[in-house]
């Protein structure tokens, strides 16, 4: 853990039952510990009675490390029954990216990370195929080929667990990884796995969904980025993107547009997750952008 200095920035996120005095107490804690608020966003859900808060603050003169601040905040969090996290804003999330044979989302994540536009550290790329081994190597990252069949699915997931532990990854991004994770793995990694999939109206599943959509004459195509749960493609939604289309687009043009939407929606979801802007609210999310 790095030694904090004056000017160190932190992000505090929390959710708890809504009641009077939460913001006052949190602000007082920050001021008492010489932290100046740079940005604060809050939301009270009138339907559930839950309160959500994200505060970005800077240490002014008496540095404390993150663990010290967490210990100091814990009694206040307990008083208000908070689910909370406190992070050094400069610490990047460590990410394992998983991909199969469509590379548009992987390529986009690698580019954005390499260029400094995405505040994450990609620790490794894992795939059930070797298609993007050279691309991954060009970016100077480890590539792990983990084949998956019906008979080896359990062993493949055990290997994935080993890699997550080896790289100390806190986040897994499914960048068009075309394998369904087991219910147990989804539960074990709850809130840590982000997936992207097309969202077409009406819904088209299976092979070549954009060709199916073209054949049906859809007027809207889109993409949904969400946390992975045991309910396939039904986890809490982080971001969505869409575009209106018409009869003039060919199936290939429709596919290209859809893949652009997928890459953009996934990148935004990963960025907001990395910046601690996404808080779970039951089957939904609160996203402070």
PyMOL commands that set and color helices and strands:
alter all, ss='L'
color gray80, all
select helices_A, chain A and resi 22-32+66-79+104-114+133-138+153-166+183-188+209-216+251-274
alter helices_A, ss='H'
color red, helices_A
select strands_A, chain A and resi 9-17+35-45+50-59+83-88+93-99+120-127+142-145+171-174+193-198+220-227+237-244+278-281+284-287
alter strands_A, ss='S'
color yellow, strands_A
deselect
rebuild
show_as cartoon
